[in-house]
Amino acid sequence: MIRTFLSLDVKPGQRDALIAWYKESGALEKAVEYAGCLSTELYPDAEDEDRLLVTALWESGEDYERWVAHPWRQSTTSQINQFLKEGFTPESRGSALESLHQASLTHS
């Protein structure tokens, strides 16, 4: 299992617009629909109002790489770039860390 971390540096004053884009486009939901993505979340940076963090939990690094190459994700590059300080490319990806040990609380 891996978790990916994608830090997005947003143009000043565009954070809420980018959050709205994520909600309206269903980007996180599309990733979860894709085989191998277990969950994904969007967080505001508590110390920088012009930064967001997208995290996702994947069954494998191969699943994440397939998502990076997915046609829908590739097609959103120009849409997301309107909000970012530095442009995204279709190959842009987050940092990927492999889980070595884990624990969780499950509710019934």
Z-matrix of the N, CA and C atoms (Angstrom, degrees):
N
C 1 1.438
C 2 1.528 1 108.75
N 3 1.341 2 115.91 1 142.05
C 4 1.464 3 120.06 2 175.40
C 5 1.528 4 109.47 3 -130.01
N 6 1.325 5 115.39 4 155.56
C 7 1.461 6 121.82 5 171.52
C 8 1.513 7 106.55 6 -119.86
N 9 1.330 8 115.29 7 133.83
C 10 1.455 9 120.31 8 178.09
C 11 1.522 10 109.54 9 -106.14
N 12 1.331 11 114.93 10 148.70
C 13 1.459 12 123.46 11 -179.76
C 14 1.519 13 108.14 12 -130.02
N 15 1.317 14 116.29 13 116.47
C 16 1.463 15 121.61 14 -179.68
C 17 1.527 16 108.03 15 -118.28
N 18 1.330 17 115.93 16 110.82
C 19 1.460 18 121.84 17 179.41
C 20 1.525 19 108.45 18 -90.87
N 21 1.326 20 116.13 19 128.10
C 22 1.456 21 122.05 20 -178.21
C 23 1.527 22 109.41 21 -115.07
N 24 1.330 23 116.82 22 114.93
C 25 1.462 24 121.82 23 175.63
C 26 1.518 25 107.35 24 -90.06
N 27 1.325 26 114.59 25 113.11
C 28 1.454 27 122.74 26 -171.65
C 29 1.529 28 110.30 27 -95.58
N 30 1.329 29 115.43 28 145.43
C 31 1.467 30 119.65 29 174.28
C 32 1.534 31 108.44 30 -57.99
N 33 1.334 32 117.91 31 145.96
C 34 1.466 33 120.16 32 -179.61
C 35 1.529 34 111.76 33 -51.25
N 36 1.323 35 115.04 34 131.82
C 37 1.446 36 121.62 35 177.42
C 38 1.523 37 115.71 36 78.70
N 39 1.331 38 117.90 37 4.61
C 40 1.467 39 121.03 38 -175.80
C 41 1.537 40 114.02 39 -105.81
N 42 1.338 41 117.03 40 2.30
C 43 1.470 42 119.13 41 -176.54
C 44 1.526 43 111.93 42 -59.97
N 45 1.318 44 118.19 43 -48.00
C 46 1.464 45 120.27 44 -178.38
C 47 1.525 46 111.23 45 -64.06
N 48 1.325 47 116.39 46 -35.68
C 49 1.469 48 120.06 47 178.01
C 50 1.526 49 110.60 48 -65.89
N 51 1.330 50 117.08 49 -38.55
C 52 1.467 51 119.41 50 178.17
C 53 1.528 52 110.91 51 -69.26
N 54 1.328 53 117.16 52 -39.25
C 55 1.466 54 120.21 53 175.61
C 56 1.533 55 109.46 54 -59.70
N 57 1.328 56 116.63 55 -43.89
C 58 1.470 57 120.62 56 178.20
C 59 1.520 58 110.81 57 -61.90
N 60 1.336 59 117.19 58 -39.80
C 61 1.467 60 120.35 59 177.84
C 62 1.523 61 110.45 60 -60.37
N 63 1.330 62 116.57 61 -45.64
C 64 1.472 63 119.61 62 179.21
C 65 1.532 64 110.70 63 -58.81
N 66 1.318 65 116.74 64 -42.33
C 67 1.466 66 120.38 65 -179.14
C 68 1.525 67 111.53 66 -68.99
N 69 1.327 68 117.04 67 -46.11
C 70 1.467 69 121.23 68 -176.83
C 71 1.526 70 112.49 69 -69.74
N 72 1.331 71 117.17 70 -36.63
C 73 1.472 72 120.65 71 -177.99
C 74 1.525 73 111.90 72 -78.61
N 75 1.339 74 116.26 73 -20.29
C 76 1.462 75 119.48 74 -176.20
C 77 1.517 76 112.29 75 69.89
N 78 1.326 77 116.97 76 27.21
C 79 1.465 78 121.00 77 -175.72
C 80 1.530 79 112.67 78 -56.90
N 81 1.323 80 116.91 79 -46.07
C 82 1.466 81 118.96 80 -179.59
C 83 1.525 82 110.85 81 -66.27
N 84 1.314 83 115.90 82 -41.35
C 85 1.461 84 120.59 83 -179.77
C 86 1.532 85 110.87 84 -64.58
N 87 1.335 86 117.48 85 -37.96
C 88 1.461 87 120.79 86 178.20
C 89 1.527 88 110.41 87 -64.10
N 90 1.315 89 117.13 88 -40.20
C 91 1.469 90 119.60 89 178.44
C 92 1.519 91 110.65 90 -62.50
N 93 1.339 92 117.17 91 -42.49
C 94 1.465 93 120.73 92 -179.00
C 95 1.539 94 111.17 93 -67.22
N 96 1.324 95 116.86 94 -31.73
C 97 1.463 96 119.94 95 176.41
C 98 1.521 97 111.61 96 -67.59
N 99 1.326 98 115.87 97 -23.67
C 100 1.445 99 121.26 98 -177.96
C 101 1.523 100 109.26 99 -76.84
N 102 1.306 101 115.95 100 134.65
C 103 1.475 102 120.92 101 -178.04
C 104 1.525 103 110.99 102 -55.08
N 105 1.297 104 115.05 103 131.28
C 106 1.454 105 120.77 104 176.62
C 107 1.505 106 115.30 105 100.11
N 108 1.325 107 118.57 106 -14.19
C 109 1.466 108 120.77 107 177.22
C 110 1.523 109 107.87 108 -94.67
N 111 1.317 110 116.56 109 117.91
C 112 1.458 111 122.08 110 -176.39
C 113 1.528 112 112.32 111 -89.04
N 114 1.329 113 116.97 112 -34.66
C 115 1.464 114 121.17 113 178.69
C 116 1.520 115 108.88 114 -166.97
N 117 1.321 116 115.50 115 159.50
C 118 1.458 117 120.80 116 176.11
C 119 1.524 118 108.71 117 -153.42
N 120 1.333 119 116.27 118 148.25
C 121 1.457 120 121.78 119 -174.31
C 122 1.521 121 110.38 120 -144.19
N 123 1.327 122 115.57 121 152.76
C 124 1.459 123 123.24 122 178.02
C 125 1.524 124 108.04 123 -118.61
N 126 1.332 125 116.57 124 127.31
C 127 1.466 126 121.98 125 -177.91
C 128 1.520 127 111.00 126 -125.28
N 129 1.346 128 117.45 127 139.05
C 130 1.463 129 119.70 128 168.75
C 131 1.533 130 108.32 129 -79.98
N 132 1.308 131 116.62 130 145.77
C 133 1.461 132 121.29 131 175.92
C 134 1.526 133 107.60 132 -77.90
N 135 1.315 134 117.57 133 125.22
C 136 1.462 135 122.22 134 -176.90
C 137 1.525 136 112.32 135 -68.33
N 138 1.327 137 117.67 136 -21.09
C 139 1.458 138 120.55 137 -176.18
C 140 1.527 139 113.59 138 -106.89
N 141 1.330 140 117.74 139 -11.21
C 142 1.461 141 121.16 140 -178.13
C 143 1.523 142 108.53 141 -139.02
N 144 1.337 143 116.54 142 107.99
C 145 1.464 144 120.16 143 -175.46
C 146 1.524 145 112.88 144 -69.26
N 147 1.323 146 117.39 145 -8.53
C 148 1.458 147 120.78 146 178.01
C 149 1.528 148 112.13 147 -108.22
N 150 1.328 149 116.22 148 30.68
C 151 1.468 150 120.04 149 178.17
C 152 1.525 151 109.45 150 -139.16
N 153 1.320 152 114.58 151 138.57
C 154 1.467 153 122.56 152 173.95
C 155 1.515 154 108.27 153 -124.61
N 156 1.323 155 115.56 154 154.98
C 157 1.454 156 121.55 155 176.72
C 158 1.523 157 108.31 156 -125.59
N 159 1.327 158 115.51 157 128.35
C 160 1.459 159 121.77 158 174.71
C 161 1.525 160 106.72 159 -109.35
N 162 1.325 161 116.29 160 125.14
C 163 1.457 162 120.25 161 175.61
C 164 1.520 163 108.63 162 -119.03
N 165 1.327 164 114.90 163 152.91
C 166 1.464 165 119.81 164 176.77
C 167 1.518 166 108.76 165 -148.81
N 168 1.313 167 115.04 166 147.72
C 169 1.453 168 122.42 167 177.09
C 170 1.523 169 107.38 168 -108.49
N 171 1.328 170 116.12 169 125.31
C 172 1.460 171 123.38 170 -175.16
C 173 1.519 172 110.30 171 -122.03
N 174 1.312 173 115.86 172 147.86
C 175 1.460 174 119.99 173 176.54
C 176 1.523 175 111.18 174 -65.19
N 177 1.346 176 116.76 175 -32.87
C 178 1.471 177 119.55 176 -179.52
C 179 1.519 178 110.37 177 -156.88
N 180 1.315 179 115.23 178 163.89
C 181 1.456 180 120.69 179 175.05
C 182 1.518 181 111.64 180 -63.58
N 183 1.312 182 117.13 181 -32.83
C 184 1.460 183 121.48 182 178.35
C 185 1.526 184 110.60 183 -64.06
N 186 1.349 185 116.67 184 -39.39
C 187 1.464 186 119.99 185 177.37
C 188 1.527 187 110.32 186 -61.69
N 189 1.323 188 117.22 187 -42.32
C 190 1.458 189 120.60 188 179.17
C 191 1.525 190 110.70 189 -64.40
N 192 1.321 191 117.14 190 -43.70
C 193 1.464 192 120.39 191 179.48
C 194 1.526 193 111.13 192 -61.87
N 195 1.332 194 117.57 193 -36.93
C 196 1.473 195 120.14 194 176.67
C 197 1.533 196 110.46 195 -65.37
N 198 1.340 197 116.49 196 -37.05
C 199 1.461 198 119.70 197 177.40
C 200 1.535 199 110.75 198 -65.47
N 201 1.326 200 117.07 199 -42.93
C 202 1.471 201 120.69 200 178.78
C 203 1.536 202 110.00 201 -57.21
N 204 1.328 203 117.00 202 -36.87
C 205 1.469 204 121.75 203 -179.13
C 206 1.532 205 113.51 204 -87.48
N 207 1.325 206 117.91 205 -3.95
C 208 1.470 207 121.45 206 -176.71
C 209 1.535 208 110.25 207 -61.14
N 210 1.341 209 118.09 208 135.38
C 211 1.468 210 121.14 209 -177.76
C 212 1.532 211 113.88 210 -56.27
N 213 1.335 212 118.79 211 -38.20
C 214 1.460 213 119.28 212 179.53
C 215 1.519 214 110.62 213 -63.76
N 216 1.325 215 116.85 214 -47.21
C 217 1.470 216 120.41 215 -179.95
C 218 1.523 217 110.00 216 -61.59
N 219 1.310 218 117.08 217 -43.00
C 220 1.462 219 121.39 218 179.36
C 221 1.534 220 111.03 219 -60.15
N 222 1.329 221 116.28 220 -37.22
C 223 1.460 222 120.40 221 -175.77
C 224 1.526 223 113.62 222 -73.54
N 225 1.325 224 118.14 223 -12.82
C 226 1.468 225 121.02 224 -176.61
C 227 1.528 226 113.42 225 -92.38
N 228 1.317 227 117.29 226 -1.26
C 229 1.471 228 120.68 227 -176.05
C 230 1.522 229 112.22 228 -53.76
N 231 1.315 230 117.95 229 -50.59
C 232 1.470 231 119.62 230 -176.99
C 233 1.520 232 111.50 231 -68.06
N 234 1.332 233 117.19 232 -31.32
C 235 1.465 234 120.14 233 178.63
C 236 1.527 235 111.05 234 -65.76
N 237 1.324 236 116.60 235 -46.86
C 238 1.465 237 119.88 236 -176.47
C 239 1.531 238 111.16 237 -72.81
N 240 1.334 239 116.67 238 -29.49
C 241 1.472 240 119.58 239 -178.20
C 242 1.520 241 113.14 240 -63.65
N 243 1.317 242 118.10 241 -24.37
C 244 1.463 243 119.29 242 179.74
C 245 1.526 244 112.08 243 -63.81
N 246 1.332 245 117.02 244 -18.99
C 247 1.466 246 121.92 245 -178.20
C 248 1.532 247 113.45 246 -101.55
N 249 1.327 248 117.92 247 -15.09
C 250 1.467 249 121.45 248 -170.23
C 251 1.523 250 113.43 249 -97.27
N 252 1.337 251 115.91 250 146.70
C 253 1.465 252 121.49 251 176.17
C 254 1.523 253 110.55 252 -64.09
N 255 1.334 254 115.81 253 -46.27
C 256 1.462 255 121.14 254 178.72
C 257 1.514 256 107.73 255 -117.12
N 258 1.317 257 115.80 256 138.20
C 259 1.450 258 120.85 257 -174.48
C 260 1.512 259 114.87 258 -65.50
N 261 1.297 260 112.88 259 147.89
C 262 1.456 261 124.40 260 172.08
C 263 1.520 262 107.92 261 -86.36
N 264 1.293 263 117.44 262 153.80
C 265 1.459 264 121.47 263 168.60
C 266 1.526 265 106.83 264 -117.69
N 267 1.325 266 117.97 265 162.42
C 268 1.462 267 118.67 266 177.49
C 269 1.533 268 112.93 267 -57.98
N 270 1.334 269 116.82 268 -22.60
C 271 1.468 270 120.47 269 -179.49
C 272 1.527 271 113.18 270 -92.24
N 273 1.325 272 118.04 271 -2.59
C 274 1.472 273 120.68 272 -178.78
C 275 1.518 274 110.06 273 -57.86
N 276 1.311 275 114.43 274 139.76
C 277 1.465 276 119.93 275 -179.49
C 278 1.515 277 109.34 276 -147.05
N 279 1.309 278 114.30 277 160.77
C 280 1.449 279 120.31 278 177.45
C 281 1.519 280 111.37 279 -87.73
N 282 1.318 281 115.30 280 174.71
C 283 1.458 282 120.67 281 173.11
C 284 1.515 283 108.31 282 -71.63
N 285 1.314 284 116.86 283 141.55
C 286 1.466 285 121.29 284 -179.85
C 287 1.520 286 108.90 285 -119.67
N 288 1.339 287 115.41 286 125.78
C 289 1.453 288 121.30 287 179.15
C 290 1.519 289 109.05 288 -118.93
N 291 1.323 290 115.90 289 133.39
C 292 1.457 291 120.52 290 179.68
C 293 1.524 292 109.96 291 -85.05
N 294 1.319 293 115.70 292 134.74
C 295 1.463 294 120.82 293 177.67
C 296 1.523 295 109.42 294 -78.21
N 297 1.323 296 116.03 295 125.13
C 298 1.461 297 121.24 296 179.61
C 299 1.520 298 112.57 297 -102.19
N 300 1.334 299 116.24 298 -24.01
C 301 1.451 300 120.88 299 -178.52
C 302 1.527 301 106.69 300 -156.98
N 303 1.304 302 118.41 301 140.76
C 304 1.460 303 119.73 302 -177.45
C 305 1.510 304 112.29 303 -149.64
N 306 1.290 305 115.02 304 158.77
C 307 1.456 306 123.13 305 174.74
C 308 1.519 307 106.91 306 -147.89
N 309 1.305 308 117.30 307 148.02
C 310 1.463 309 119.65 308 177.39
C 311 1.501 310 109.72 309 -151.61
N 312 1.304 311 114.39 310 159.63
C 313 1.443 312 122.32 311 178.04
C 314 1.521 313 106.94 312 -105.72
N 315 1.311 314 117.18 313 123.64
C 316 1.453 315 120.25 314 177.21
C 317 1.515 316 108.83 315 -108.84
N 318 1.321 317 115.41 316 137.97
C 319 1.443 318 121.52 317 -179.78
C 320 1.517 319 109.21 318 -103.53
N 321 1.309 320 117.18 319 138.82
C 322 1.466 321 119.54 320 178.25
C 323 1.499 322 110.62 321 -102.30
